Amino acid sequence: MTKSNKSRKFIATSATAALVASAIVPVASAAQINDFNSISQYAQEAVQDLNDRGVIKGDQKGNFNPKNPITRAEAATILTSALGLEGSGSTSFNDVKKSAWYYDAIDAAVSNGVFQGQGAGKFNPSANLTRSEAAIILVDAFGLEGSADLSEFKDSASVKSWATEALEIAVANGVMKGDGGNLKPNASISRQEFAVMYHRTEALEVTEEVSGSVKAINATTVEVTFEEDVTDVKALDFAIEGLTISNAVVKQTNKKTVVLTTSAQTADVEYTVTVNGEKVGSFKGVSAVVPTKVDLVSSSVQGKLGQQVSVQAKVTVAAGQSAAGIPVTFSIPGNNNDAVYPTVTGEAITNADGVATYTYTRYGAGTDAVTAYATGDRSKFSTGYVFWGVDTILTITEVTEGATINNGANKTYKVTYKHPTTGKPVSGKTLNVGVKENIDVTVDKLQNVTVNGTKVVQTSDANTKAAQIKTDSKGEATFTVSGSNAEATPVVFEAAATTVTNSNGTVTTTGYSQEYTADKLQATAAKVKFGAVQADYTIELKRDGGEVAATGLTNGRKYNVVVKTKDGKLAANETVNVAFNENIDGVISTVTSAKFVKIVDGKQVSFEAGNITVKTNSKGEASFVIGTDLGSNFENTYATPIAWIDINNQSGKDANLDKGEPTSVAPISYFQAAYLEGSKLVSKNAQGDTEDKFVGKEKATFKVELTNQSGKAVNNSGYVTNDVSYTVYNTGANNVFVNGVEIAPNRVHTLIATNGEIIVEANEKGESTSVKVLATGVAKHATDNTKKDFAFTAKEATATFTSTTELTNLFTGTIKSFNTDKQTIVFNDKDSVKDPVKYAGETDKKYVYKNINGAPLSEKQFVEYLDTAKEAVKATYEVKDDVITFYIQPSTGGDKPVNELTADKEAAKVALAAAIKTETDTPLLKADYTPETFVVYEAALTAAKAVNVETASTSAIQKATTTLAEAKKALKPSTSSEAEKAAAKAALDVAIKAVKEEDYKSPAAVKAFVKAATEVLNNPASTTADYNKAKSDLAANLATLEKVVLGDAVAPTAVVTTSADNKVVTITFTSNVTVPAGTITVGTETGTIAAVDNNKELTITLGKALAADGTATITVKTPATATVKAGEFKYEVKYDFAKNTWTATETL
């Protein structure tokens, strides 16, 4: 029984099986076959057809040689040509060189799974193809299916198991029919037989339906999706019965889908789609929705060459209709016959929002006019422009961050303009800046915003005003937007020049148009909102001390202010208004006589008149002090501070508290005459002033002061503080001295001060450190025993000691050097070189740089100033809270700052060069050192020489020098014992490599003996004795094994056959032989010998047939077997002209 099912693996693609014809194109002038008459009659049609189509061809003389065996390489060439296969270029066989004429064909056949190798990394290109192999190749290449009973053939028993299935399929499909009842599965197939088998296979009818899916998108658009990418849509003949197809294009977003534009479909009618006559699928027609309007979402779009850009169109439909699924055509004219700038026409379908998106790419700079219209109705259209450039032509970036800005504040933007063709910045380019909210609106809708101080507008009554900017040499320009209670979306657009033609023909630009139109080249920034940002702030007011304070200017009560944003972050540099609630609540009877105290250099010097303002520091903190004059008139006075942030005045300093402004009321303070209430521990400098920061060897005097209700020192109270117990904690990094006693870091010292005070100072070097001091004791009245004692406990104070080489928070000096890697600067003054300080790189700090004129510098500009200075650079270093500022001062001359990295690198380069020179001038002898240490030294020297000192970092150069020095230091001198050990190891290695498993009848035992010896060889701990013993044991063990005794090789018998023209001589041996390719001279004629690799047939090809007797000698090699040695034999090849016979006879 025979069953068959025909399909085509390589030819019936996902597009259509009918594309077979395009893969095998007839040759216009096929070469003539000179020996056509020698082709068997059954094969003539097949050979002629394949020759006419260029699938097969004859040899150099035009002969097809129909009855010669076809080689594997020739078969691969025919299939590759016929099926249009392409290779990967990565196929690799030992016997297939890339330079061989058949490499590309074998690469393509193997890459596509048509052919396989024959094991051991070989393809055997010159080997004859058997009939079984031919069946496998054709069945697989064409994807044939089916089955047949091979027992009908007389020689079915000779069919190999690996070929059974393919032969059954080939017979079932009529590709292979047998000869005289025999299938001859293992016989070589001739060239004409292979042509017939291929011709039969190709002629099989393809019955399967093309695989694909069909979907109606709308009333005039159908999508056909295949399983693979469609590479040539023009080769596909689409048809829909009952509809006319006007256009077929590959969908840009899916190369497997073809979009068909059809005539109007009839709703619910079923249509069938065919491709080249083969059915693909069916769909039901849909009714059409025609939009009433089409608008481009953006009339101006920028595109970057080589990248996709999307243009969008939005449709408007009648009430009640869906805007989804409507086709919109995008038409983009190009240059005629220009492959770089072609005309682009495409269709896109609207989404649920009625928006159609079309994407395309250009590869040449220019401006596209894009027209979007309703497919089928050109009257509903909209036109815009795409501006293409090598890079984005016009861009806007934010200089000032933030989407919400305080009223009256500025937001700055940077504009960059690049040439469309070159992508380079363009200088002198005039651009307009407007605000979208103020374009094409009525006057009452204008936003209160300005650009660079210009109120930008374009109202419906033709009042137009834009701010104009011009790019600098970097193609950049900046503009600033400001406003109040407004929203602004900045738009920068191209300004058209206004020109006049002079009498001499020259053209003069008189100005630039300021009018905005949606189709101009433009860029839009993100919207910014101007408003009362402070309204989201919170204010915390805390009283520093108790409810009762002492009267008098130097007493009073301190309050601390903390301002935070709505998300809890500290608000720096915020202006806070402060008044007394009693004075602004509108009730005359509650007006307070308290006042705010003016503080200068930490001292309370006078009273302020009226309300005050304070500004928060980088931590969002501020403070103020309130107080009253002395005297009974001010006793029992009270005051309640109130603080607020002004949101209705740009200065933030309006004295009026308005409704809705963020505010906070502080705890109340009462004022009474001063009295003794407490105590405090303070540290004082040599001048007697309270100080907690000391420099060098300055001494800190700690003492307990008795205080009034304001926390201020009480004088003339009559109380004394003798016998105070002090505990001193060294919290710094260096030793300190307490009353002469040295205290190490992290240590504690307790002492009794009989005079009530102690002296703390830094160590003898004046190194930086710090201390914490606690004090406890009792204050007693000096003269009146009836007065109660006053106890004070655990009062705390701290002090820091700064080295004279460590910068203070305000320091002016000359910059000695800088290090851009560590981001540090070293100052010096007339006294000393200071410790390095950071000029950047600390995340919790803000760094500010000012030039000589006080103008701000960036970090990069600051470093460049130091690096390019021609003389000394003087600067002031200032630390305020978390802000560190460097002020460059006028210099009086001197040495310029040293770039430490440059200096260090130069020193590193010199050191490395000297090290290499030393080793090169006096090379070390390898024999003088142990191998393991010398190889490390050699590697270090090689690595050092390979360092590119111009591009390598300083650390890399220094590391190379250090590594070389360490490797040299680690060298160990070689000894005689080491030499003996090396010799023993080498001898063991030689002995191991000399062992051949095939020489013994017990390979497993040989492996075990070799493994044991190898483990000793590779063990770093092995000694000379170990190596010698392992070598001896290996020899002894092998001696116990029985060796294989092989018989001598036997010369195979040779049978010679020739081609009809006596130019191709084939010698068939009775066993496999190996012969290298080469030339041979037989009599008067020279020919070539085809390489034979373990095969039975050797082919000699002569240039011409012999005209007389001739002889030649060839040498062949036979392989070793399990019982026979390999052999080499010589044969005399002889031609007898009179008898026209060839012989090959073994000679000694």
Buried (B, 14 or more C-beta within 10 A) or exposed (E): EEEBBBBBBBBBBBBBBBBBEEBBEEEEEBBEBEBBEBBEEEBBEBBBBBBBBBBBBBEEEEBBBBBBBBBBBBBBBBBBBBBEBEBEEEBEBEBBEEEEEBBBBBBBBBBBEBBEBBEEEBBBBBBBBBBBBBBBBBBBBBBBBBBBEBEEBEBBEBBEEEBBEBBBBBBBBBBBEBEEEEBBBBBBBBBBBBBBBBBBBBEBEBEEEBBBBBEBBBBBBBBBBBEEEBEEEEBBBBBBEEBEBEBBBBBBEEEBBBBBBBEEBBEEEEBBBBBBEBEBBEBEBBEBBBBEEBBBBBBBBBBBBEEEBBBBBBBEBEEEEEBBBBBBBBBBBBEEEEEEBBEBBBBBBBBEEBBBBBBBBBEBBBBBEBBBBBBBBEEBBBEBBBBBBBBBBBBBEBEEEEEEBBBEBBBEBBBBBBBBEEBEBBBEBBBBBBBBBBBEBEEEEBBBBBBBEBBBBBBEEEEBBBBBBEBEEEBBBEBBBBBBEBBBBBBBBBBBEEEEEEEEEEEEEEEBBBBBBBBBBBBBBEEBBBBBBBEBBBBBBEBEBBEBBBBBBBBBBBBBBBBBBEEEEBBBEBBBBBBBBBBBEEEEEEEBBBBBBBBEEEEBEEBBEEBBBBEBBBEBBBBBBBBBBBEEEBEEBBBBBBBBBBBBBEEBEBEEBEEEBBBBEBEBBBBBBBEBBBBBBBBBBEEEEEBBBBBBEBBBBBBBBBBBBBBBBBEEBBBBBBEBEBBBBBBBEBBBBBBEEEBEBEEEBEBEBEEBBBBBBBBEEBBBBBBBBBBBBBBBBEEEEEBEEBEBEEBEBBBBBBBBBBBEEEBEBBBBBBBBEEBBBBBBBEEEEBBBBEBBEEEEBBBBBBBEEEEEBEBEEBBEBBEEBEEBBBBBBBBEEEBBBBBBBEBEEEEBBBBBBEEBBEEBBEBBBEBBEEBEEEEBEEEEBBEEBBEBBEEBBEBBEEBEBEEBEBEBBBBBBBBBBEBBEEBEEBEEEBEEBBEBBEBBBEBBEEBEEEBBEBBEBBEEBBEBBBEBBEEEEBBBEBBBBBBEBBEEBBEEBEEBEBEEBEBBEBEBEBBEEBBBBBBBBEBBBBBEEEEBEBBEBEBBBBBBBBBBBBBBBBEEBBEEBBEBEBEBBBBEEEEBEEBEBEBEBBBEBEEEEBBBEEEE
